[in-house]
């Protein structure tokens, strides 16, 4: 595998996490304005509308490969399109952002475990040490430098929903790798379009149920702009970058990128919202970056073989 393709894959994962950090800010800002299932449904519906003209013909040309992948596409779409963000948006209604971030730290660990069980690809010892260092850095950010914050935290139903989201995303990431041979013949953009075609109908019943409870989405310019961001950046751009990262780097390595989300969220909050970056931001962020480097840099023997 060439060095440029690996660098492109790493860049794709970083861009994906950056887009999802923006998604977290949008979800936090519009939690009281946009119902969770409405946000999930219209996000993916708009993304599908935007991508469909570009993928309809490639999907038709690769229909044999689509048939060959068959039910595997349905399973991945259920986890990646219908599952994770629907769980996350639902969890945000009943739990604090700090709880969501803390539960989200389990994603790389769950991905490591599923990759070992389903792929037989247990990470090297250095990757575990790198993950541990990144977790400590993340806890510094979450606690804002005060470790007693963890002791004061309370968990509720939303946290359990977020745990389901974590398991969901870890399975999505690992299955992309496990079934790579079935997915590879389908061009990346067309593959994402196929996932959307299968995933949006899965969200529709949840959205209809939400409407039946009286929840409404007001078509204000701000709400529409929020949905547009999630459709273009958190869906199209992020998923293309993430899927390629998993394909090239492997599920466990790509999953380590999730630790950068609170770092990017803090930076975006500083740039867009004027929130000051404090010492614990820099210290925790440095620990996360060090952990990622420890876990993902090729070993001496790998560099010699390259």
QUIMO-V678132 format. One line per field, one symbol per residue. ss: DSSP state (~ for helix, > for strand, _ for the rest). burial: # if it has 9 or more other C-alpha atoms within 8 Angstrom, else .. A space follows every 10 residues. Layout:
ss=???
burial=???
//
This chain:
ss=__~~~~~~~~ ~~~~~~~~~~ ~~~~~~~~~_ _____~~~~~ ~~~~~~~~~~ ~~~~~~~~~~ ~_~~~~~~~_ ~~~~~~~~~~ ~~~~~~~~~~ ~_____~~~~ ~~~~_~~~~~ ~~~~~~~~~_ ____~~~~~~ ~~~~~~~~~~ ~~~____~~~ ~~____~~~~ ~~~~~~~~~~ ~~~~~~~~_~ ~~~____~~~ ~~~~~~~~~~ ~~~~~~~~~~ ~~________ ~~~~~~~~~~ ~~~~~~~~~~ ~~~~~~~~~_ ~~~~~~~~~~ ~~~~~~~~~~ ~~~_____~~ ~~~~~~~~~~ ~~~~~~___~ ~~~~~_
burial=....##..## ########## ########.# #..####### ########.. ##..##.##. .#..##..#. ..##.##### ########## #####...## ########## ######..#. ..#..##### ########## ####..#... ......###. ########## ########## .##..#...# ########## .###.##..# #......... ..##.##### ########## ########## ########## ########## ......#..# ########## #####..... ......
//
